[in-house]
Amino acid sequence: MPDLGRYLREQREAAQLSLRQAAQAAGISNPYLSQIERGLRRPSADILQQIAKGLRISAEQLYVRAGILEEDPGNHAGTRPHDVTLAILADPRLTDRQRRVLLDVYQSFVGDHEDGDGPDRTAVAADPAHPTESSRTTPSS
């Protein structure tokens, strides 16, 4: 958390914003932002997104610094897993708990596959509960 707070303070100062101005831009109170910068509070993904918008910085970088998202040096902008993770984190309809659960489930499906292709498709195709397109029959009239 201190790393996140230090990073936020550096970004705020680089933007030449006072604590009050940055808090106002993010739509949060300045005491709350101060506590985050000092490492006393752990902000939710929603609050981090608001702060990122207010400071005009990457929400992804804040998620990494806060430990919500793991930094993946091999993941380039535009790749599917990265986009899915950011979409889950950014969805305002989800609670923090729902985000964590969704990310855990998603990671369980794609996280262990080094090639990034996901689960073995041949195993799914061989499963009778998951017929392939060619094995499906259409009812005749």
C-alpha positions in Angstrom: 0.0 0.0 0.0 2.8 2.5 0.7 4.0 2.0 -2.9 0.5 2.9 -4.2 0.3 6.0 -2.0 3.8 7.1 -3.0 2.9 6.6 -6.6 -0.3 8.5 -6.3 1.4 11.4 -4.6 4.1 11.5 -7.4 1.5 11.5 -10.1 -0.5 14.2 -8.4 2.5 16.4 -8.0 3.6 15.7 -11.6 0.1 16.9 -12.6 0.7 20.0 -10.5 -2.4 19.4 -8.5 -3.0 20.1 -4.8 -4.5 17.3 -2.7 -7.8 19.2 -2.7 -7.8 19.7 -6.5 -7.0 16.0 -7.1 -9.6 14.8 -4.7 -12.2 17.1 -6.3 -11.3 15.8 -9.8 -11.6 12.2 -8.6 -14.9 12.9 -6.8 -13.6 11.8 -3.3 -12.8 13.7 -0.2 -9.4 15.2 0.3 -9.0 13.5 3.8 -9.7 10.1 2.1 -7.2 10.8 -0.7 -4.6 11.9 1.9 -5.1 8.6 3.8 -4.7 6.6 0.6 -1.5 8.5 -0.2 -0.1 7.8 3.3 -0.9 4.1 3.0 -3.6 4.2 5.7 -6.5 3.2 3.5 -6.9 0.6 0.8 -9.1 2.0 -1.9 -11.6 -0.2 -3.9 -11.2 -0.7 -7.7 -14.0 1.9 -8.2 -12.1 4.5 -6.2 -8.9 3.7 -8.0 -10.6 4.2 -11.3 -12.0 7.5 -10.1 -8.6 8.6 -9.0 -7.0 7.5 -12.3 -9.6 9.6 -14.2 -9.0 12.6 -12.0 -5.3 12.4 -12.4 -5.5 11.4 -16.1 -3.4 8.3 -15.6 -3.8 4.6 -16.3 -6.2 2.8 -14.0 -4.4 -0.4 -14.9 -1.2 0.9 -13.3 -3.1 1.8 -10.2 -4.6 -1.7 -10.1 -1.1 -3.2 -10.3 0.2 -1.0 -7.6 -2.7 -1.8 -5.4 -2.2 -5.6 -5.9 -5.6 -6.0 -7.6 -4.1 -6.8 -11.0 -0.8 -8.6 -11.6 1.7 -7.0 -13.9 2.2 -9.1 -17.0 5.2 -7.9 -19.0 4.3 -10.2 -21.9 0.8 -8.9 -22.1 0.4 -6.3 -24.8 -2.4 -3.8 -25.2 -5.4 -5.3 -27.0 -5.0 -8.9 -25.9 -8.1 -10.6 -24.7 -7.2 -11.6 -21.1 -6.1 -8.2 -20.3 -9.2 -6.6 -21.8 -11.5 -9.0 -19.8 -9.7 -8.2 -16.6 -10.0 -4.5 -17.1 -13.6 -4.8 -18.1 -14.4 -6.7 -14.9 -12.6 -4.1 -12.8 -14.2 -1.2 -14.5 -17.8 -2.4 -14.4 -19.7 -0.1 -12.0 -22.5 -2.7 -11.6 -20.3 -5.1 -9.7 -19.3 -5.0 -6.1 -15.7 -5.5 -5.0 -16.5 -9.0 -3.9 -18.1 -9.8 -7.2 -15.1 -8.5 -9.0 -12.7 -10.6 -7.0 -14.8 -13.8 -7.5 -15.1 -13.1 -11.3 -11.4 -12.5 -11.6 -10.6 -15.7 -9.6 -12.9 -17.7 -11.8 -11.6 -16.2 -15.0 -8.0 -16.7 -13.8 -8.7 -20.3 -13.1 -9.7 -20.8 -16.7 -7.0 -18.9 -18.5 -4.3 -18.2 -15.9 -2.5 -21.6 -16.1 -2.1 -21.7 -19.9 1.3 -20.3 -20.9 0.4 -20.1 -24.5 -2.6 -18.0 -23.8 -4.9 -20.2 -25.8 -7.0 -21.3 -22.8 -8.1 -24.8 -22.0 -7.4 -27.8 -24.3 -10.2 -27.6 -26.9 -9.7 -31.3 -27.9 -10.7 -32.4 -24.4 -13.9 -30.3 -24.6 -14.7 -31.6 -28.1 -14.2 -35.3 -26.9 -16.6 -34.8 -24.0 -20.1 -36.0 -25.0 -21.7 -33.2 -22.9 -20.0 -30.7 -25.3 -20.7 -31.8 -28.9 -18.8 -30.2 -31.7 -20.6 -28.3 -34.4 -20.1 -31.2 -36.9 -21.6 -33.7 -34.4 -24.8 -31.8 -33.8 -27.8 -32.8 -35.9 -30.7 -30.6 -36.9 -34.2 -32.0 -36.7 -35.7 -32.9 -40.0 -39.1 -31.5 -41.1 
